[in-house]
Amino acid sequence: MTQTTADDTMLAAYRKSIDNIDAALIHMLAERFRITKAVGEYKARTELPPADPAREERQIARLRKLAEEADLDPEFSEKFLRFIIDEVIRHHEQAKAGR
């Protein structure tokens, strides 16, 4: 099959959209981690535990539902969120150890 210039233009447009979305994701993750860093520092000061399993489960259930509504695989969304939660807990444990 021969690729036409129109196909290349379409592919370039798709890729530009993907690049923009990836940039937005990075900025949103950075903002999320700025906030969770403050939470970790607060938890360390107030001697709260780094993890909150009940909240984590509520968040996972809420985001799985959102994923389903958005036609996104809820298993993928849960894996992604668990990865983020694990990293946040690691940061909170570091904040606690630093006090």
VOGU-3710 file (C-alpha; in Angstrom, 3 decimals, decimal comma):
1> mtqttaddtm> 0,000/0,000/0,000  1,344/3,420/-0,950  1,261/6,218/1,570  0,018/9,548/0,276  0,854/13,053/1,398  -2,653/13,316/2,867  -1,950/10,262/5,018  1,295/11,810/6,252  -0,539/15,036/7,071  -3,212/13,131/8,965
11> laayrksidn> -0,621/11,118/10,886  1,273/14,299/11,739  -1,939/15,888/13,027  -2,714/12,851/15,186  0,809/12,846/16,566  0,672/16,558/17,340  -2,533/15,973/19,321  -0,910/13,076/21,175  2,130/15,244/21,960  -0,122/17,994/23,343
21> idaalihmla> -2,034/15,524/25,492  1,222/13,996/26,781  2,473/17,461/27,743  -0,786/18,186/29,573  -0,539/14,849/31,425  2,998/15,658/32,596  1,955/19,096/33,829  -1,074/17,665/35,618  1,010/14,932/37,255  3,546/17,540/38,363
31> erfritkavg> 0,766/19,602/39,955  -0,707/16,504/41,598  2,669/15,618/43,103  3,194/19,193/44,353  -0,071/18,868/46,268  0,616/15,353/47,553  4,056/16,528/48,711  2,311/19,133/50,869  -0,029/16,404/52,158  2,994/14,253/53,038
41> eykartelpp> 4,615/17,118/54,927  1,346/17,765/56,774  0,992/14,080/57,650  4,582/14,002/58,929  4,013/17,105/61,108  0,756/15,790/62,518  2,048/12,232/62,869  -0,550/10,738/60,551  0,358/7,502/58,743  1,788/7,853/55,211
51> adpareerqi> -0,917/5,615/53,725  -4,694/5,825/54,000  -5,992/2,494/52,628  -9,669/3,425/53,030  -9,226/6,617/50,970  -7,164/4,743/48,388  -9,951/2,201/47,898  -12,572/4,956/47,608  -10,425/6,762/45,043  -9,853/3,601/43,026
61> arlrklaeea> -13,581/2,816/42,980  -14,402/6,403/41,980  -11,819/6,474/39,199  -12,787/3,029/37,899  -16,344/4,344/37,539  -15,082/7,461/35,762  -12,980/5,281/33,469  -15,994/3,174/32,557  -18,009/6,309/31,818  -15,160/7,614/29,644
71> dldpefsekf> -14,885/4,298/27,779  -11,425/3,665/29,236  -10,405/0,240/30,488  -11,010/0,376/34,274  -8,268/-2,215/34,852  -5,768/0,074/33,146  -6,995/3,095/35,090  -6,653/1,190/38,375  -3,104/0,065/37,545  -2,203/3,641/36,636
81> lrfiidevir> -3,706/5,044/39,838  -2,082/2,365/42,005  1,278/3,251/40,465  0,710/6,904/41,396  -0,549/6,033/44,895  2,495/3,840/45,545  4,789/6,695/44,549  2,885/9,163/46,739  3,114/6,815/49,728  6,847/6,451/49,125
91> hheqakagr> 7,179/10,253/49,218  5,065/10,426/52,398  7,258/7,780/54,041  10,341/9,829/53,106  8,742/12,957/54,614  7,976/11,046/57,805  11,516/9,655/58,005  12,925/13,141/57,530  11,194/14,483/60,649
//
